Amino acid sequence: MSEFAAERLTHTGRLWRWSGAGNGGSWHFLTIDGAAGEALSGTALMRRMEGTIGGFGSLKVTARIGESSFKTSVFPSKDEGWVLPVKASVRKAEGLAEGDAVEVLLEY
């Protein structure tokens, strides 16, 4: 099993909401694209070659938005870059709403 040195990146993007058609639920995400998305893609490629990539091609991360830190995964987007789910507790603690510009620090 390989050990990975923690990598860090920051990215700013707009918070967006996805609503599920069948169950009425909604989730909020931040798209990680551009240079930050390319860095995540490079790490994913290396981990895929090592056989240590997560389900659905995901990468485990620790995210920090403002004073809130949480563990989650980022997932490759069908459109561009990666998507980071942003928990309701984080949105509430940081006073965030759909459309807000959000800066995130990711460690992965």
Secondary structure as UniProt FT lines:
FT   STRAND          8..19
FT   TURN            21..23
FT   STRAND          26..32
FT   HELIX           34..50
FT   HELIX           55..57
FT   STRAND          59..65
FT   TURN            66..67
FT   STRAND          68..76
FT   STRAND          82..85
FT   HELIX           88..94
FT   TURN            98..99
FT   STRAND          101..107
//
